[in-house]
Amino acid sequence: MPTRLPQRLILSVLAASLLLGGCANLAPKYEVPAVDTPIAFKEGRGAWVVAAPADTLQRGPWWELFDDPVLGGLVAQVEVNNQNVAAAVAAYAQARALTREQRASLFPQVNLNAGGNRGGGGGQPTARTYQVGIGLGWEPDVFGRLGLAVQGARSGEQAAQADLAAATLAAQGELATAYFGLREADVLRRLQTETIAGLRRALQITQNRYAAGVVARTDVLQAESQLANAEADLLTLEQQRATFEHAIAVLVGKAPANFSLAADPKWTVSVPLIPPEVPSTLLQRRPDIAAAERRVEQANGQVGIQRAGYFPSFNLTGSLGLSAASIGELFSGALVWAMGASVAQMLFDGGATTARVDQAKAALEEAAARYRQTVLAAFQDVEDQLVALRILSEQQVLRLQASRAADLVEQQVLNRYQAGQVNYTEVITAQSNAAAARRALVQAQIDRQVAAVALIQALGGGWRGL
């Protein structure tokens, strides 16, 4: 009879765990937080759909849209050598390990123990005892607390995976932006070199006219000043290029001193063609949105975990062992076993459990607000880059017209100066305007490339792969 009562108690606890564990769900019903969603892009004609994280969809190598093998080779190094990406990889590994740790709590724990004792006194002879046994402990997940912890860890793991994708995409975007900045500096250096060559010819012409007594020495001084300023501007471009090169080195995980990128005289600006209707479903692939949504789900589960504090906890224990007076007799000694069950219920904690539940609810509201803000910021990013690409495309046409006109004015004014029809001040003005117009044209072209990269990032990695 004494051995049957614990067995009945254990069976009762097991039955309760199966019945309650299967139906207990203390967490609120999870729903993705509602966001003020437009019916279409303001700068496009794609229609929105209900948001659902799809950040694991294949996006394709978006950098191939720019048709630049050098850029492709650099981007490939980001996933391998970039230290921010490496840190995100490690964080993801930690999250995966945490999920495994939480899942292990659903299973019984079995341990092996062994020991020996020696004692005596009070006129009694010295006695030795040796024990070896196997112990078992298990907490049935009666109210779903452990299951919610596992689910929360899994949501955290998925959020860490999305953080990894976001870190990779951000590093790739930074690299592309720095690369285009470097190539812009190369193009501007070529233009500036050509400008300096033209200024040197103009200086020679002015010196010849001064030697012939046609113009005053002030014209020569003005020509020399303009040439010196142009050469100083070339040095500024050298500095800018070096800065971009250093940034690229760090992004690919190398010390700036051990990295160099040669100028490519054949490099030309290539801007990918943006589809007339960018599907808004691409926004679902943004990893930061996915991470924010999964943290909402994780916070939702925490409410259930804290609510479980209102209910009792159950524990089952068992042991099986051998005991003897000598090691030799240990495995032929008497078999000793024990089984037990315990129930613990908090009767009064001064409102601590209620406070923890309220904290979890507030954390859920915070996570939901952060998710909404992330989505709204994503809408803004896409709209900003779409309008930027549209405006920059129109500006490039106008910049090209302005550059061609300024080049013609520069040549005509220089011809008139050689003919003695205008003073050198007009030559300086025409040359400055022409050089500025050429730089503005290059800037507009590079700005379109950078805006295209920003749009790709805003859409979660491009518009391919759906």
N, C-alpha and C positions, 0 to 999 in steps of 0.2 A: 504493500500500500504506500509506503513512503516514497518509493521510486516512481509511482504512477502519477502523483500530483504534479511534479515538474514536467513530466511528459505532456500531461494534459494542458498545463499552462503554456508550454512551448507551442503545442499544436494550435492552441487558441490564438496566440500571438501571430503565428504563421498565417492562419486563416484570416485574421484581421488585416495583416499586411497585404495579402492578395486582394481582399475585397476593397479596402480603402485605398491602397496604392494604385489600383487600376482606375479608380474614379476620382481621386482627390486631385483638384487642380486649383490651388490657392492663388495663382497669378491671374490678373485680369486678362480677359480675352484680348489677344494682341491684334492690333490694327495699325497699319502704316499711317502716321500722322497726316492729316489732310493739309494740303498746301494750296495757296492761291495760284492756280495754274491757268495760263492763257490758252486760248483755243488755237493759236498759231503764233509763229515767230512774227514779231513786228517787222523785221527786215527780211522775211522769207514767206513761203507759202506752205511750209510743212505743218501738218496738223499734229497737235499733242495727243498723247495717249496716256492712260493711267500709269503712273510710275511703278516700276517693278525692277529691282536691282538686276542688271544683266551685265555686270562688270567683268564676268568671266568669258564673255563672248570673244571670239577671235577678231581682233581689230586689223591685223595685218601690219607689216612694217611701214608705218605712215611716212617715214623719212624718204622712202623711195619715190614719193610724189614729187620731190624736188630734183630728181634725176641727177644726183651728185654722189658719185662713188666715194669721194673722200669723206663727206658727211656721214655716209652709211658706215664706213669703217670706224669712225669715231664713236658713233652712237652705239655700235656693237660692243664697245669697250665699257660703256656705262654700266651695264648689268653685271659685268665681271669685276670691275675695279673701283667703281664709285663708292665712297665710304658711307654716304648717306643711305644708299641702297643696301650696302652690307649691314648697316645698323638695322634697317627695316627687315632684312632677311633674318637676323638674329632675333628680333622682336617677334616675328612670325613663328620661329622655332620655339620660343618660349611659350607662346600662346598654344601651340599644338601640344607641347608637353603638359601644360596646365589642364588641357582637355583630357588627356590620358590619366592624369592624376585624379581629377574629379570623377571620371568614369570608374576608376578603381574602387571608389568608396561604395559603389553599389554591390560589391562582392564581399564575401566573408574574408576575414583575415586569419591566416593560419600561421602559428609560430611553433618552433621547436625549442624546448628548454631542458637543461640538464644541470645538475648541481650535486654537491656533497656537503654533509655537515658532520662535525665532530664535537661532542659535548660530554660533560660529566660534572662531578661535584656532589657535595652532600654525602660523601661516603659511597657514592654510586660509581661503578666502573665506567671508564671511558667508552662511549658508544659512537659508532659511525653509521650514517645512513646516506644512501645515494639515490637519486631520483632522475628519471628521464621521462619526458612527456610531450604531448602535442596539445596545444591550446587553440581554441577557435572562438572568434568573436564576430558578431554580425549585427548591424543596425538595420532592420527592415525599413524601407522607405515608405512608411505607412501614409504620410501626408504629402509625399512628392517633393520634399525639400531637397533631397539629394539629386533627384532627377532634374529639378529646376537648376541646381548648381551645375550639373553637366551641360544642360542646354545653354546656360549662360556662358560657360567656358567655351562651348562650341561657337556661340555668337561672337565672343571675343576673338576666337581664332579666325573666324571669317572676316571680322573687322581688321585684324592685323594683316590678313592676306590682302585686303583692299588697300590698307595703308602702304603695303609693299608696292602694289601696282601704282598707287598715287606717287610715291617717292620716286619710282622708276620713271614714270611719265614726266614728273617735274624736272628730274635731272636731265632727261633727254631733251626736254624743251629748252632748258637753260643752255645746254650744249649747242643746240641748233641756233639759238639766238646769238650766242657768243661767236659761233662760227660765221654767221652772216655778218656780224659786226666786223669781224676780222677781214672778211672778203670785201666789205664796203670800204674799209681802210685801204686795202690793196688797190681797189678801183680809184679811190680818191687820190691815192699817191700817184698813180699813173697820170691822172688828169692834172694833178698839181705839178708833176714833172714836166708835162707838156706846156702848162701855163708858164712855168719858170723859163722853159726854152723860148717861148714867145716873148717873154719880158726881156730876156737877154738880147734877142734880136732887136726889140724895140729900143733897148738901151744903146745898142751899137749904132742904130740909125740916128738916135738923138745925139750921140757923141760925134758922129760924122757931120751932122748938121751944125752942131756947135763949133766944130773945128773949121767949118766953112763959113762961120759967122752968120749963119741964117737964123739961129735961135739963141736965146740967152742960156747962161749956165744953170739957171733955175730948172730948165727942162731936164738937164742931165741929172741934177740932184733929185728931182721928183722920180725920174726913171730908176735911179739907184735905190731910193727909198722903197718904191713899190716892189722891186726885185728882192730886197732884203726881207720885207714883210712876207712875201710869198715863200721864201726859203725857210723862214721861221715857222710858217704854217705847215710846211712839209715835215718839220721836226715834231710838231704837235701830232700829226698823223702817225708818225713813227711811234710815239709814246702810246697812242690809242691802240695801235695794232699790237704792241707788246702786252698791253693790259689784257686784251681779248685772248691772246695766246696763253698768257698765264692762267686765265680763267678756264680755258679749255683743258689745260694740263691738269688742274685740280679736279675737274669734272670727270676725267678719265683715270683718276687715281695716280697721277704722276707728279713729281716735283717739277715746278716750272723750269728749273735749270736743266732737267733731263728731257725736255720736250721742246720740239720746234715744228712749225708747220710752214712749209715753203710757199711762197707766193705762186699763184697760177695765172700767168698772163692770158690764158685762154678761157678763164672762168667768166661766165655770163650769168646774169640774173635769170632765175627760172621760178615762176610763181605757178603753183598748181591751179588747175581749173576747178573752181568751186561749183558744185552742182547747183542748178537754178532752184531746186527744192531740196534743202537739207533736211532729211528725215529727223523729226524731233525725237524719235525713239532712240537715237544715238545718245541723247542726254542720259538715258538710263545706264549707260556704260561708264559713267564717271565714277571712278573708284572712291572719291571722297564722299559722294552721295551714298554709295553702298555701305561704306564704313559707318557713316552717321546713322543710317537706318538700322544697321545691325547692333549698334550701341543702344538704340531705342529698345530693340527687342531684348537685349541683355538687361537693361534697366527695368523693363516690364517683368522679367523673371525674378528680379531682386525683390519686388513687392511680394510675390508669393513666398519667397524664402523667408522674409521677415514675418509674414503672417503665420508661418508654421510655428513661430515661437509661442503662439497661443495654445498649441496642442501638445499633448504628451509625446515623449520620445521613448522608443522601445529598444531594448538590447537583449540579444541572446548570446549566451556564453556556453562553452563546453570544453572539457579537457579529458584526456585519456593518457594514463601514465603507468610507470612501473616504479616500485620502491623496494630496496633491499639493503641489508647491512654490509654487503661487500659488492664490489664491481663485478666480480665473477658470478654472483648470484642475481645480478640485476635483471637480466633478461629471462630468468626463470622464476622471478618473484611474483607477488600478487599484482593483479591488474586493478588499478584504481581509476574510477571514472567519476565525472561530475557534469551535471547539466543545470543550467539556470536561465532565468529570464527576469528582466527588470523593466519597470515602467517609471518614468520621471515626469512630473508635471509641475510647472511653475505655478504657485498659488498667489504670490504677491511679489512684484518687482518694482513697485513705485511708479509704474507707467513707462518703464524702459522699453518694453516690447512695443507698446503703442508709438512711442517716440521713434523707434527704428522703422516701423511701418510708415510713419509720416515722412521720415527722411527718404525712404525708398520711393514714395509717391512723388515727392518734390524732385528727386533725382530723375524720375521718369519724365516729369514735365520739362525739366531742363534739357534732357536728351532730345525730347520731341521738338523743343524750340530750336535747338542747335541743328537738328535735321532740316527743319523748315528754312532756317537761315541759309544753310548750305545749298538747298535746292534753289532758293531765290537768287543767291549769288551766282549759281550756275546759269540761270536764265539771263542774268545781267551779263555774264561773261560772253555768252553766245551772241547776244544782241550787240554788245560793244564791238566784237570782232567782225560781225557781219556788216555793221555800218562802217567800220573802219576800212574794210576791204572795198566796199562800194565807193566810198569817198576817195580812198587812195587811188583806185583805178581811174576815176575821173580826173584826179589831180595829176596823175602821171601823163595823161594826154595833154593837159595844159602845160605841164612842166616841159614836155618835149617841144611844144610850140614855142614856149618862151626861150628855151635854150637855142633853138635854131635861129630865132629872130635876133637874139643877143649876139650870136656868132657872126651873123651878117653885119650887124651894126658895128661890131668890133673891127671887122675887116674894112668896112667902108670908112670909118673914122680914121683908122691908121693910114689908109690911102690918102685921105684928105689932108692928114697931117704932113705926110711926105710931100704933098703938093703945096704946103704952106697955107692951107685954107682954114685950119683950126689950130688952137693952141694945144699944148700937151695935156692940159687938165681934162679936156674932153677925151683924149686917148685913155687916160687913167680911168676915167669913169666908165668908158665902154669896156675896157678890159676887165675891170672889177665886176661889172654887171654880167659879162659873159661867163667869167669863172664861177660866180655865185649861181648862175642859172644851171651850169653843168653839174655843180655839186647838188643842187636841189633836185635835179632829175635823178641822179644816183640815189639820193636819200629817199625819194618817193618809191623807187623800185625796191630798195632794201626794206623799207617800211612795209611794203606789201608782203614780202617774204616773212617778216617777223609777225605780221598780223595773221598770216596763214598758219604759222606755228601756234600762235595763241588760240586760234579757232580750233585747231586740232586738239589742243589740250582742253579747251572748254567743252568739246564734244566727247571727251573721254578717250581720245586716241585716234581721231580721224573719222571719215565717213565711209570707210570700206569694211567689208567683213560681215555685213548683216545677212 
